[in-house]
């Protein structure tokens, strides 16, 4: 491959990300297993397989967090939160549960953000979501995280519309050694990490392994975590041309959840009244319960010794004095084997990945009629009264003297397996031209069912909705079905590099099909095959030694997800599976001074989302109003969105000891046009008026459209690093369902969340030592000034709206985390 032209060495390194430290001091340096030279930096086969953007070469907007960044700033939070200081990214921990984070990029939620781990796609194959609790602990073994915004240069047909989040884990270190890290934090948080490296053995083999143990509570009542995580990386060099790598990871965990947003007054009456658009009368309904209120748990008598069922079998509940209505328990290991074939003196290379991921677990909730605490408040925010329900069930005796439960705890299970393979061949025609092509195959089976978790004082439960049979602990209730997903994709890409110019063009094709089987009815539904494709091209030109410009374009016709093809409850096919279309254009410039002390990048982008998929049941009667002539689940077409904006990211070396990183995002995300409901194959005169949507000009909600961040780092030559960071968010409109906007006179924007600014402080110090053992102490204070702010909101929420006029008293919210701390010690040897 060609050397990076013209750009100074330090500049090429700095182009990766404004948040990357220039003078990194790490106690856990690892080497890659195999590299080939560029000029000022190296690219590993894993990075090339994963389509990592290369600074100064790849014509896309991207940010990168190094291992040092993650060690310094993550503070044992969920991975997406570390990206909050990069442009157009908004991540929250929602209700405060460990692993319950979500991330939004350029106004798109993570269903349209491709998440990759070592080049393997990990978005849910049914709905595209990412469950971060499945990847707990990955921050401890990640070597870097790169976020390419927009359609990216990724050649796999994955949902990379908002962006592509690519996580690489540590390869097997060539140096023998290990690491011990102990952390403690707010609310009883404790985390222990152990990492070991065999070092390179006989110039052939190396392995690294890690184990993580995490426990603690939360700032929200009834929320807790009990988690393990493990990691294994191994490399074996067969010969000069062939190398095998193995990556394995998993995170068996269970945690209490806080899933439901509440009216602002429920959390903080004074804060609610400080808002000019909150009606004080709403507090009569949504009276204050406190900032840490969580309705999905309550105390229970210690005398109750009923057993519970989860993925580990039947046993006593975790807490003797309380029961969580909502708990998540899951284990989804991911194992991949990579084979790199790179013959010497050959223009060919061939990279292959075979991977497996199998998950077991689910989430809990109530089933049947379960008593709630009786007080003077609204029914809509009262906790379950476990003792009352247990007494009621125990007293409900049948003719044989056995207690029939009327309400129980259930598990909603999601047991699955997925196998996939990626094969990519690359041929260099000349020093300027290179092409690559390959295949992407995946298949998955997901079993959904509910089971009895806790009989709450009874001996059995009768599920009258399904089969009317008596069910004991572990008995299947409500539904039991199996979904399958079969995927095949192909791609080809060509790239050209000469002098000051580099560019690429790619074409990707994909085909997907689904099936559904219901164990209760013995019915099977097989979908058609759905085809999608994507076209991307872009180029970069180095204008001079300090300035380069780039542009890229992407067009994606996305295959429909399972949830828009087959109804997961009934097994019925939707009448008209959607074909969503995305187009994206991006133009940017990067500037680096010759001494490397100033670096910034700026870009503008525009993404159009055409025919966003929404599903709904449609029943049409004939002229008499008595006979049904159409009864189908349909997808509503015509909902279009435009996402555009300006992004800036910069690094300024103020002196040898001070560095300033900053970012700015000015976005405009909006719905474009009302929707006159059109159902393909259905006479438009028969479609009910409530299928027409009045959304033209409404802002897309769920993330702030204006963001400003700044980080000041002090880094003297003493092993000390201290960073003070701040982020300001504004123009944040509450999330809402466009299908709810059926009134032509209702043109108000969704509620706008108050602006907020949050500051964090991070400190780490590598202690001086004259031995081979290195000691590092570190600390983080998050939300230093204890800012009280709202981070998530839903407009005109069904359960929390007071008068349905899109203002503060109609929003359901999650407040942001209060001040928290995380401190620890790291020992490397």
Secondary structure in CASP SS format (residue, H / E / C, confidence):
PFRMAT SS
TARGET T0000
AUTHOR 0000-0000-0000
METHOD secondary structure of the structure
MODEL  1
X C 1.00
X C 1.00
X C 1.00
X C 1.00
X C 1.00
X C 1.00
X C 1.00
X C 1.00
X H 1.00
X H 1.00
X H 1.00
X H 1.00
X H 1.00
X H 1.00
X C 1.00
X C 1.00
X C 1.00
X C 1.00
X C 1.00
X C 1.00
X C 1.00
X C 1.00
X C 1.00
X C 1.00
X C 1.00
X C 1.00
X C 1.00
X C 1.00
X C 1.00
X C 1.00
X C 1.00
X C 1.00
X C 1.00
X C 1.00
X E 1.00
X E 1.00
X E 1.00
X C 1.00
X C 1.00
X C 1.00
X C 1.00
X E 1.00
X E 1.00
X E 1.00
X H 1.00
X H 1.00
X H 1.00
X H 1.00
X H 1.00
X C 1.00
X C 1.00
X C 1.00
X C 1.00
X C 1.00
X C 1.00
X C 1.00
X C 1.00
X C 1.00
X C 1.00
X C 1.00
X C 1.00
X E 1.00
X E 1.00
X E 1.00
X E 1.00
X E 1.00
X H 1.00
X H 1.00
X H 1.00
X H 1.00
X H 1.00
X H 1.00
X H 1.00
X C 1.00
X C 1.00
X C 1.00
X C 1.00
X C 1.00
X H 1.00
X H 1.00
X H 1.00
X H 1.00
X H 1.00
X H 1.00
X H 1.00
X C 1.00
X C 1.00
X C 1.00
X E 1.00
X E 1.00
X E 1.00
X E 1.00
X C 1.00
X C 1.00
X C 1.00
X C 1.00
X C 1.00
X C 1.00
X C 1.00
X C 1.00
X C 1.00
X E 1.00
X E 1.00
X E 1.00
X E 1.00
X C 1.00
X C 1.00
X E 1.00
X E 1.00
X H 1.00
X H 1.00
X H 1.00
X E 1.00
X E 1.00
X E 1.00
X E 1.00
X E 1.00
X C 1.00
X C 1.00
X E 1.00
X E 1.00
X C 1.00
X C 1.00
X C 1.00
X C 1.00
X C 1.00
X C 1.00
X C 1.00
X C 1.00
X C 1.00
X C 1.00
X H 1.00
X H 1.00
X H 1.00
X H 1.00
X C 1.00
X C 1.00
X H 1.00
X H 1.00
X H 1.00
X H 1.00
X E 1.00
X E 1.00
X E 1.00
X E 1.00
X E 1.00
X E 1.00
X E 1.00
X E 1.00
X C 1.00
X C 1.00
X C 1.00
X C 1.00
X C 1.00
X C 1.00
X C 1.00
X C 1.00
X C 1.00
X C 1.00
X C 1.00
X C 1.00
X C 1.00
X E 1.00
X E 1.00
X E 1.00
X E 1.00
X E 1.00
X E 1.00
X E 1.00
X C 1.00
X C 1.00
X C 1.00
X C 1.00
X C 1.00
X C 1.00
X C 1.00
X E 1.00
X E 1.00
X E 1.00
X E 1.00
X E 1.00
X E 1.00
X E 1.00
X E 1.00
X E 1.00
X H 1.00
X H 1.00
X H 1.00
X E 1.00
X E 1.00
X E 1.00
X E 1.00
X E 1.00
X E 1.00
X E 1.00
X E 1.00
X E 1.00
X C 1.00
X C 1.00
X C 1.00
X E 1.00
X C 1.00
X C 1.00
X C 1.00
X E 1.00
X E 1.00
X E 1.00
X E 1.00
X E 1.00
X E 1.00
X E 1.00
X E 1.00
X E 1.00
X E 1.00
X E 1.00
X E 1.00
X E 1.00
X C 1.00
X C 1.00
X C 1.00
X C 1.00
X C 1.00
X C 1.00
X E 1.00
X E 1.00
X E 1.00
X E 1.00
X E 1.00
X E 1.00
X E 1.00
X E 1.00
X E 1.00
X E 1.00
X E 1.00
X E 1.00
X E 1.00
X E 1.00
X C 1.00
X C 1.00
X C 1.00
X C 1.00
X E 1.00
X E 1.00
X E 1.00
X E 1.00
X E 1.00
X E 1.00
X E 1.00
X E 1.00
X E 1.00
X C 1.00
X C 1.00
X E 1.00
X E 1.00
X E 1.00
X E 1.00
X C 1.00
X C 1.00
X C 1.00
X C 1.00
X C 1.00
X E 1.00
X E 1.00
X H 1.00
X H 1.00
X H 1.00
X H 1.00
X C 1.00
X H 1.00
X H 1.00
X H 1.00
X H 1.00
X H 1.00
X H 1.00
X C 1.00
X C 1.00
X C 1.00
X C 1.00
X C 1.00
X H 1.00
X H 1.00
X H 1.00
X H 1.00
X H 1.00
X C 1.00
X C 1.00
X C 1.00
X C 1.00
X C 1.00
X C 1.00
X C 1.00
X C 1.00
X C 1.00
X C 1.00
X C 1.00
X C 1.00
X E 1.00
X E 1.00
X E 1.00
X C 1.00
X C 1.00
X C 1.00
X C 1.00
X C 1.00
X C 1.00
X C 1.00
X C 1.00
X E 1.00
X E 1.00
X E 1.00
X C 1.00
X C 1.00
X E 1.00
X E 1.00
X E 1.00
X C 1.00
X C 1.00
X C 1.00
X C 1.00
X C 1.00
X C 1.00
X E 1.00
X E 1.00
X E 1.00
X C 1.00
X C 1.00
X E 1.00
X E 1.00
X E 1.00
X E 1.00
X E 1.00
X E 1.00
X E 1.00
X E 1.00
X E 1.00
X E 1.00
X E 1.00
X E 1.00
X E 1.00
X E 1.00
X E 1.00
X C 1.00
X C 1.00
X C 1.00
X C 1.00
X C 1.00
X C 1.00
X E 1.00
X E 1.00
X E 1.00
X E 1.00
X E 1.00
X E 1.00
X E 1.00
X E 1.00
X E 1.00
X E 1.00
X E 1.00
X E 1.00
X E 1.00
X E 1.00
X E 1.00
X E 1.00
X E 1.00
X E 1.00
X E 1.00
X E 1.00
X E 1.00
X C 1.00
X C 1.00
X C 1.00
X E 1.00
X C 1.00
X C 1.00
X C 1.00
X C 1.00
X C 1.00
X C 1.00
X H 1.00
X H 1.00
X H 1.00
X C 1.00
X C 1.00
X E 1.00
X C 1.00
X H 1.00
X H 1.00
X H 1.00
X H 1.00
X H 1.00
X H 1.00
X H 1.00
X H 1.00
X H 1.00
X H 1.00
X C 1.00
X E 1.00
X C 1.00
X C 1.00
X C 1.00
X C 1.00
X C 1.00
X E 1.00
X E 1.00
X E 1.00
X C 1.00
X E 1.00
X E 1.00
X E 1.00
X E 1.00
X E 1.00
X E 1.00
X E 1.00
X E 1.00
X E 1.00
X E 1.00
X E 1.00
X E 1.00
X E 1.00
X E 1.00
X E 1.00
X E 1.00
X E 1.00
X E 1.00
X E 1.00
X E 1.00
X E 1.00
X E 1.00
X C 1.00
X C 1.00
X C 1.00
X C 1.00
X E 1.00
X E 1.00
X E 1.00
X E 1.00
X E 1.00
X E 1.00
X E 1.00
X E 1.00
X E 1.00
X E 1.00
X E 1.00
X E 1.00
X E 1.00
X E 1.00
X E 1.00
X E 1.00
X E 1.00
X E 1.00
X E 1.00
X E 1.00
X E 1.00
X E 1.00
X C 1.00
X C 1.00
X C 1.00
X C 1.00
X C 1.00
X E 1.00
X E 1.00
X E 1.00
X C 1.00
X C 1.00
X C 1.00
X C 1.00
X C 1.00
X C 1.00
X C 1.00
X E 1.00
X E 1.00
X C 1.00
X C 1.00
X C 1.00
X C 1.00
X E 1.00
X E 1.00
X E 1.00
X E 1.00
X E 1.00
X E 1.00
X E 1.00
X E 1.00
X E 1.00
X E 1.00
X E 1.00
X E 1.00
X E 1.00
X E 1.00
X E 1.00
X E 1.00
X E 1.00
X E 1.00
X E 1.00
X E 1.00
X E 1.00
X E 1.00
X E 1.00
X C 1.00
X C 1.00
X E 1.00
X E 1.00
X E 1.00
X E 1.00
X E 1.00
X E 1.00
X E 1.00
X E 1.00
X E 1.00
X E 1.00
X E 1.00
X E 1.00
X E 1.00
X E 1.00
X E 1.00
X E 1.00
X E 1.00
X E 1.00
X C 1.00
X C 1.00
X C 1.00
X C 1.00
X E 1.00
X E 1.00
X E 1.00
X E 1.00
X C 1.00
X C 1.00
X C 1.00
X E 1.00
X E 1.00
X E 1.00
X E 1.00
X E 1.00
X E 1.00
X E 1.00
X E 1.00
X E 1.00
X E 1.00
X E 1.00
X E 1.00
X E 1.00
X C 1.00
X C 1.00
X C 1.00
X C 1.00
X E 1.00
X E 1.00
X E 1.00
X E 1.00
X E 1.00
X E 1.00
X E 1.00
X E 1.00
X E 1.00
X E 1.00
X E 1.00
X E 1.00
X C 1.00
X C 1.00
X C 1.00
X H 1.00
X H 1.00
X H 1.00
X C 1.00
X E 1.00
X C 1.00
X C 1.00
X C 1.00
X C 1.00
X C 1.00
X C 1.00
X E 1.00
X E 1.00
X C 1.00
X C 1.00
X C 1.00
X C 1.00
X C 1.00
X E 1.00
X E 1.00
X E 1.00
X E 1.00
X E 1.00
X E 1.00
X E 1.00
X E 1.00
X E 1.00
X E 1.00
X E 1.00
X E 1.00
X E 1.00
X C 1.00
X C 1.00
X C 1.00
X C 1.00
X C 1.00
X E 1.00
X E 1.00
X E 1.00
X E 1.00
X E 1.00
X E 1.00
X E 1.00
X E 1.00
X E 1.00
X E 1.00
X E 1.00
X E 1.00
X E 1.00
X C 1.00
X C 1.00
X C 1.00
X E 1.00
X E 1.00
X E 1.00
X E 1.00
X E 1.00
X E 1.00
X E 1.00
X E 1.00
X C 1.00
X C 1.00
X C 1.00
X C 1.00
X C 1.00
X C 1.00
X E 1.00
X E 1.00
X E 1.00
X E 1.00
X E 1.00
X E 1.00
X E 1.00
X E 1.00
X E 1.00
X E 1.00
X C 1.00
X C 1.00
X C 1.00
X E 1.00
X E 1.00
X E 1.00
X E 1.00
X E 1.00
X E 1.00
X E 1.00
X E 1.00
X E 1.00
X E 1.00
X E 1.00
X E 1.00
X E 1.00
X C 1.00
X C 1.00
X C 1.00
X C 1.00
X E 1.00
X E 1.00
X E 1.00
X E 1.00
X E 1.00
X E 1.00
X E 1.00
X E 1.00
X E 1.00
X E 1.00
X E 1.00
X E 1.00
X E 1.00
X E 1.00
X C 1.00
X C 1.00
X C 1.00
X E 1.00
X C 1.00
X C 1.00
X E 1.00
X C 1.00
X C 1.00
X C 1.00
X C 1.00
X C 1.00
X H 1.00
X H 1.00
X H 1.00
X C 1.00
X C 1.00
X H 1.00
X H 1.00
X H 1.00
X C 1.00
X E 1.00
X C 1.00
X C 1.00
X C 1.00
X C 1.00
X C 1.00
X E 1.00
X C 1.00
X C 1.00
X C 1.00
X C 1.00
X E 1.00
X E 1.00
X E 1.00
X E 1.00
X E 1.00
X E 1.00
X E 1.00
X E 1.00
X E 1.00
X E 1.00
X E 1.00
X C 1.00
X C 1.00
X C 1.00
X C 1.00
X C 1.00
X E 1.00
X E 1.00
X E 1.00
X E 1.00
X E 1.00
X E 1.00
X E 1.00
X E 1.00
X E 1.00
X E 1.00
X E 1.00
X E 1.00
X E 1.00
X E 1.00
X C 1.00
X E 1.00
X C 1.00
X C 1.00
X H 1.00
X H 1.00
X H 1.00
X C 1.00
X C 1.00
X C 1.00
X C 1.00
X C 1.00
X C 1.00
X C 1.00
X C 1.00
X C 1.00
X C 1.00
X C 1.00
X E 1.00
X E 1.00
X C 1.00
X C 1.00
X E 1.00
X E 1.00
X E 1.00
X E 1.00
X E 1.00
X E 1.00
X E 1.00
X E 1.00
X E 1.00
X E 1.00
X E 1.00
X C 1.00
X C 1.00
X C 1.00
X C 1.00
X C 1.00
X C 1.00
X C 1.00
X E 1.00
X E 1.00
X E 1.00
X E 1.00
X E 1.00
X E 1.00
X E 1.00
X E 1.00
X E 1.00
X C 1.00
X C 1.00
X C 1.00
X C 1.00
X C 1.00
X C 1.00
X C 1.00
X E 1.00
X E 1.00
X E 1.00
X E 1.00
X E 1.00
X C 1.00
X C 1.00
X C 1.00
X C 1.00
X C 1.00
X C 1.00
X C 1.00
X C 1.00
X C 1.00
X C 1.00
X C 1.00
X C 1.00
X C 1.00
X H 1.00
X H 1.00
X H 1.00
X C 1.00
X E 1.00
X E 1.00
X E 1.00
X E 1.00
X C 1.00
X C 1.00
X C 1.00
X C 1.00
X E 1.00
X E 1.00
X E 1.00
X E 1.00
X E 1.00
X E 1.00
X E 1.00
X E 1.00
X E 1.00
X C 1.00
END
